[in-house]
Amino acid sequence: MSAAFTISLDAMGGDHAPEIVLKGAALARVRYPSAHFLLFGDEARLNTLLKAEKALAGHCTIRHTGHVITGDTKPSQAIRQGRQSSMWKAIDAVKNGEAAGVVSAGNTGALMAIAKLIMRPLPGIDRPAICSLFPTRLGETVMLDLGANSLCDARNLVEFAVMGACFARTMLGMARPSVGLLNVGSEEVKGTDALREANQMLRGSRLEMEFAGFIEGDDIAKGTVDVVVTDGFTGNVALKTAEGTAKLFAEFLKAAIRSSLLAKFGMLFAKPALAQVMARTDARRYNGALFVGLNGVVVKSHGGTDAVGFANAIGVAVDMISRDLNSKIAEELARMAAPLEQADSEADPSTPSKTEPTAVAEAPTQ
């Protein structure tokens, strides 16, 4: 982005806050010279840390907040007691027009609950979802929901499919992305009632996507489809499993290299190739999950990330702002309202269309 813009940061959210927040902001400021940051948190601590970050000099404004929402705070508790917290104030700055987007590495469930309360969902969206990119054999695939909604009905899954397809078109340049529903098998008779109903709705719709039906867990890494749609419970389990597997592979590789002098010698020749593999699977590269379906840009950074990862999360927010993803999702939903309603009624004619938003399930913390 060449024009000046402001990003709101929950400086106290995350396992290593506020240090990594400021270090990440400094890295992001080098990439995006037009960026200005609103820092919400302990003013004394932030001022001390800012003295060491020369790249941020003159490009930050500190707003003191004395309360922090911790990782074990329930979303309902955060809504009742968190109005003076760094997270709440950072989100509120976007609502008030002081910032174009917000980034937080804090409690996932609290962040979604507060963001939904303050910003409200886009018209036509029952439940916003957490959306991010996964590395695959063929490149990258979009996946949602990654933890915001533990329980979803068929209409929620169809909305996720619409938002995920719009994300793929906007961010990955795919004119007509393929979309699959994550299931325990590819057969039509498998899965929950919600999955089977969503499958019928998507097959009967005229949405701008290539619907591939049901896919299985190994299809994620294969890159079988461009967009993987699932409920937040399954999506979060898949995300954490993938992260854990990548770490386990890295540990096995390090142990094998240290196992003998010959292995260490061979590593000298294999190092460039291994560096490419590690870079491709580095979780920091994909850090920064977008809350799609809200009237504003909200990006969730992994709670345990470092400065590089947090800078990448800021980069996701910048991309969303510059490409105006939310407006495109709103336009898509408005244009697809009739096909969605038709598919809904064809899937279950006795069920009236939903018009009122439902409550967001408490998402797992991160």
Helices and strands as residue ranges (DSSP letters): E 5-10, H 19-31, E 35-41, H 43-50, G 54-56, E 60-64, H 75-81, H 86-95, E 101-104, H 108-119, E 129-136, E 139-144, H 154-172, E 178-182, H 193-203, E 210-215, H 218-222, E 227-229, H 232-258, H 261-281, G 283-286, E 289-292, E 297-300, H 307-323, H 325-335, H 337-347
